[in-house]
Amino acid sequence: MSRVYWIKGRSTDFRKGITSKIATLLSLDEMADVVVPNQSLAIKVNLSELGYGHSLPPIVVTSLFEQTREKGASTVVTDGGSLFKGPRFDGHSWTDTAIVQGFGIGEAFDNQMIQAGGYTNEEGRFCPADGERLGGVEIGSLLLDISNLLVVSHVTAHPLTGIAGAVYNLGAGLLTRTGKARIHSCLEMEFDEKKCDGSKICLSYCPTGALSEAGAKVFFDPRLCNGCLGCFMSCPSGAIAVKPEGAAEFQERVVEAAHTVAKNLRGKAFFLNFLHSVTPQSDDYPFSDIPFIPDMGILASDDPVALDWVTYQMIVGSPGISGSIAEDLNVLEKGADKIAAITANSPVHMLEYGEKMGLGSRDCELLSC
């Protein structure tokens, strides 16, 4: 049975501040297999899109970096680039985005904040995948050169996987652009010209030319679309939607990619889910609504399936926040499935498939620490 550890969200004195919570996490027995003296350690974070306002504060990452270094690990901080065009699409803008968001790459991380897929977001290797969907996927070169991995996820809702947590972060966050495209290739977009308000914001996010100007509105060519979701996330009028039939396969592809990443890791992995500022939008969006549940703290495990299962249960079991989307959708009560109401999807299928693939198990115990 897997163990999931929980540090509650409240801090009642300085001994329970974020740096102390990080120290508590690093004292867990399982952490000793990941934070190993003289071995390399990659801390995988969520570098959010510019405009997203509820990402994890840099002190979380800097505390992890400093404290793992103090324990002797050769630590590097990493994340992948985006599939859609934007401030994380290439190496130059990715670095600028990290700095704008408060990650002092040189001063705080000793210049050890490096893109998983290299400067081009295409530096990696094709690795065969088990399962029925992918066949294989391109993993960023940095991961293939690292001993151990610490996956730090800012938990949010996600339009296709229900939640963005450990499984999604492991499966999608460490791939090259081509690897991400393999996951997204099952998605089909729908364009409703009647809803298009002519803002044309979506055009700058499209990497393939599937969107173009058409007079006062936009023209969509589905033959060129790679399903990157850039237009879907940026469109202010809801004119672009994802056909719901692709969600289940997308979840399975994420799981198969996560399983492939785990299988090709040289050492061990450990996962932290931060239930701080849980918003309806994931960090990939160029904006964010207010959180819809209170701060529930930090969950930790060496089993990403168990971790996401407990995360999902906590979100459902939490009260919603008045004035948030939870109130709009009438799911303020404890036990109301806020994820299903917000996304029209659930992580249950993804986690069941994760069990089938041997990625982890929902059979777990929750321990306070």
Backbone hydrogen bonds, N-H to C=O, Kabsch-Sander energy under -0.5 kcal/mol:
donor,donor_aa,acceptor,acceptor_aa,energy
2,S,363,D,-1.6
4,V,365,E,-2.8
5,Y,300,A,-3.2
6,W,367,L,-2.5
7,I,298,I,-2.8
8,K,6,W,-0.5
16,K,13,D,-2.3
17,G,14,F,-1.3
21,K,17,G,-2.2
22,I,18,I,-2.3
23,A,19,T,-1.9
24,T,20,S,-2.1
25,L,21,K,-2.2
26,L,22,I,-2.4
27,S,23,A,-0.7
27,S,24,T,-0.7
28,L,25,L,-1.5
31,M,28,L,-0.9
32,A,28,L,-0.7
32,A,29,D,-1.2
33,D,30,E,-1.3
34,V,31,M,-1.5
35,V,31,M,-3.3
36,V,34,V,-1.3
38,N,72,G,-2.8
39,Q,36,V,-2.0
41,L,74,S,-2.3
42,A,148,N,-2.3
43,I,41,L,-0.5
43,I,76,V,-3.0
44,K,42,A,-0.8
44,K,150,L,-2.6
45,V,43,I,-0.6
45,V,78,T,-2.4
47,L,45,V,-0.7
48,S,46,N,-1.0
49,E,283,D,-2.9
52,Y,49,E,-2.1
60,V,57,P,-1.8
61,V,57,P,-0.7
62,T,58,P,-3.0
63,S,59,I,-2.1
64,L,60,V,-1.8
65,F,61,V,-2.8
66,E,62,T,-2.8
67,Q,63,S,-2.5
68,T,64,L,-2.1
69,R,65,F,-2.0
70,E,66,E,-2.2
71,K,67,Q,-1.0
72,G,69,R,-1.9
73,A,68,T,-2.0
74,S,39,Q,-2.5
75,T,73,A,-1.2
76,V,41,L,-2.6
77,V,112,Q,-3.2
78,T,43,I,-2.6
79,D,114,I,-0.6
80,G,173,G,-0.7
82,S,88,R,-1.5
85,K,205,Y,-1.9
89,F,86,G,-1.7
91,G,119,Y,-2.0
94,W,90,D,-2.4
95,T,91,G,-2.1
96,D,92,H,-1.9
97,T,93,S,-2.5
98,A,94,W,-2.1
99,I,95,T,-2.0
100,V,96,D,-2.6
101,Q,97,T,-1.9
102,G,99,I,-1.8
103,F,98,A,-2.5
104,G,102,G,-1.2
105,I,103,F,-2.0
108,A,104,G,-2.8
109,F,104,G,-1.0
109,F,105,I,-0.7
110,D,106,G,-0.8
111,N,105,I,-2.0
112,Q,105,I,-0.5
112,Q,109,F,-2.3
114,I,77,V,-2.4
114,I,112,Q,-0.5
116,A,79,D,-2.3
118,G,115,Q,-1.3
121,N,118,G,-1.0
122,E,117,G,-0.6
123,E,117,G,-2.8
124,G,122,E,-0.9
125,R,139,I,-1.9
127,C,137,V,-2.6
129,A,135,G,-1.9
137,V,127,C,-2.2
139,I,125,R,-2.4
139,I,137,V,-0.6
140,G,174,L,-2.7
141,S,123,E,-2.6
142,L,116,A,-1.9
143,L,140,G,-0.6
144,L,140,G,-1.1
145,D,141,S,-0.8
145,D,142,L,-1.1
146,I,143,L,-1.2
148,N,40,S,-1.9
149,L,268,K,-2.3
150,L,42,A,-3.0
151,V,149,L,-0.5
151,V,270,F,-2.7
152,V,44,K,-3.1
152,V,150,L,-0.7
153,S,151,V,-0.6
153,S,272,L,-3.1
155,V,153,S,-0.9
155,V,274,F,-2.1
156,T,164,A,-1.0
157,A,279,T,-2.4
158,H,162,G,-2.0
162,G,158,H,-1.4
163,I,161,T,-1.9
164,A,156,T,-2.5
165,G,163,I,-0.8
169,N,165,G,-2.4
170,L,166,A,-2.6
171,G,167,V,-2.6
172,A,168,Y,-2.9
173,G,168,Y,-0.7
173,G,169,N,-1.2
175,L,172,A,-0.8
176,T,138,E,-1.6
177,R,121,N,-3.1
180,K,176,T,-2.5
181,A,177,R,-2.2
182,R,178,T,-1.5
183,I,179,G,-1.2
184,H,180,K,-2.1
185,S,181,A,-1.0
186,C,183,I,-0.7
187,L,184,H,-2.2
190,E,241,A,-3.2
192,D,190,E,-0.5
192,D,239,A,-3.1
193,E,191,F,-0.8
195,K,192,D,-1.2
196,C,192,D,-0.9
203,L,200,K,-0.9
204,S,201,I,-0.9
205,Y,202,C,-1.4
206,C,202,C,-0.7
206,C,203,L,-0.9
212,S,219,F,-2.0
214,A,217,K,-2.5
217,K,214,A,-1.8
219,F,212,S,-3.3
221,D,210,A,-3.0
224,L,221,D,-1.7
225,C,222,P,-0.7
233,M,229,L,-2.5
234,S,230,G,-1.4
235,C,231,C,-2.2
238,G,235,C,-0.5
241,A,190,E,-2.4
243,K,188,E,-3.0
246,G,243,K,-1.7
247,A,244,P,-1.5
250,F,246,G,-2.4
251,Q,247,A,-2.4
252,E,248,A,-1.9
253,R,249,E,-2.5
254,V,250,F,-2.3
255,V,251,Q,-2.1
256,E,252,E,-2.5
257,A,253,R,-2.3
258,A,254,V,-2.5
259,H,255,V,-2.8
260,T,256,E,-1.9
261,V,257,A,-2.5
262,A,258,A,-2.6
263,K,259,H,-2.2
264,N,260,T,-1.5
265,L,261,V,-0.5
265,L,262,A,-0.9
266,R,146,I,-0.9
267,G,147,S,-2.1
270,F,149,L,-1.9
271,F,301,S,-2.6
272,L,151,V,-3.0
273,N,299,L,-3.1
274,F,153,S,-3.1
274,F,272,L,-0.6
275,L,273,N,-0.7
275,L,297,G,-2.9
276,H,274,F,-0.8
279,T,277,S,-1.0
285,Y,282,S,-1.9
292,F,278,V,-2.4
293,I,278,V,-0.5
296,M,275,L,-2.2
297,G,275,L,-0.6
298,I,7,I,-2.8
299,L,273,N,-2.7
300,A,5,Y,-2.2
301,S,271,F,-2.1
307,L,303,D,-2.4
308,D,304,P,-2.2
309,W,305,V,-2.2
310,V,306,A,-2.4
311,T,307,L,-2.3
312,Y,308,D,-2.5
313,Q,309,W,-2.2
314,M,310,V,-2.4
315,I,311,T,-2.2
316,V,312,Y,-2.3
317,G,313,Q,-2.4
318,S,314,M,-1.1
320,G,332,L,-2.9
321,I,292,F,-1.8
324,S,321,I,-1.9
327,E,321,I,-0.5
327,E,324,S,-0.9
328,D,324,S,-1.6
329,L,325,I,-2.2
330,N,327,E,-1.2
331,V,326,A,-3.2
335,G,316,V,-2.3
336,A,333,E,-1.7
338,K,336,A,-1.7
341,A,337,D,-1.8
342,I,338,K,-2.3
343,T,339,I,-2.8
344,A,340,A,-1.9
345,N,339,I,-0.5
351,L,347,P,-2.5
352,E,348,V,-2.6
353,Y,349,H,-2.4
354,G,350,M,-1.9
355,E,351,L,-1.9
356,K,352,E,-2.0
357,M,353,Y,-2.2
358,G,354,G,-0.6
358,G,355,E,-1.0
359,L,354,G,-2.7
360,G,354,G,-0.7
364,C,362,R,-1.0
365,E,2,S,-2.3
367,L,4,V,-3.0
367,L,365,E,-0.5
369,C,6,W,-2.3
